Amino acid sequence: MIRRLSEAYPDAKVALHFTNPLECLVATVLSAQSTDETVNRVTATLFQKYRTAEDYLRVPEDELKADIHATGFFNQKAISIREACRRIVEEYGGEVPGTMEDLVTLRGVARKTANIVLGNSFGIVEGIAVDTHVNRLAHRLGFSEQKNPDKIEQDLMHLVPKDRWFDFTYVLIDHGRAICTAKKPKCPECPVEPLCPASQA
């Protein structure tokens, strides 16, 4: 299944737009409960206005909320971004830290976001980012029966060869968007349909 899915999405990669670790972090926080298209539209102007962690602390919180409003859950996201940036400034000299241990101390950053930032901005692969698509597909494909994202990640890390961890995150995300959608999966078009326990049930 891993091989077939990887062959079906050879160009799978992160869909968010960013040019540095801070932008990657902010874009990933904004992507929760939102679409990548919406986030990319918002960050196209946001990243012109906010270039450093200090910039997110200089503006009134309500101004930041207005700037990210379209991504949804903007109150919580604004607080998370500002508190993460406050810690980045106070503890890490204004630079996004490059370790899992440090990243998960930032407000709004769990292993999913940390994995995305580490892999895309630092070339460090510590695990597999479990977003809503990866979570759904892990269950449907029989990769995991766990509910907790960290435990799903552990199951995937045991099944997927380590040199595929980074790419396979985005393979599953692409497959979840294109074929194995939440409401109406297109099973007849699926490259792993004969192997899928959910389809065979």
Sequence and secondary structure as in RCSB ss.txt:
>XXXX:A:sequence
MIRRLSEAYPDAKVALHFTNPLECLVATVLSAQSTDETVNRVTATLFQKYRTAEDYLRVPEDELKADIHATGFFN
QKAISIREACRRIVEEYGGEVPGTMEDLVTLRGVARKTANIVLGNSFGIVEGIAVDTHVNRLAHRLGFSEQKNPD
KIEQDLMHLVPKDRWFDFTYVLIDHGRAICTAKKPKCPECPVEPLCPASQA
>XXXX:A:secstr
 HHHHHHH TT    S  SSHHHHHHHHHHTTTS HHHHHHHHHHHHHH  SHHHHHHS HHHHHHHHGGGS HH
HHHHHHHHHHHHHHHHHTTS   SHHHHTTSTT  HHHHHHHIIIII    S    HHHHHHHHHTTS    SHH
HHHHHHHHHS GGGHHHHHHHHHHHHHHTS SSS  GGG TTGGG HHHH 
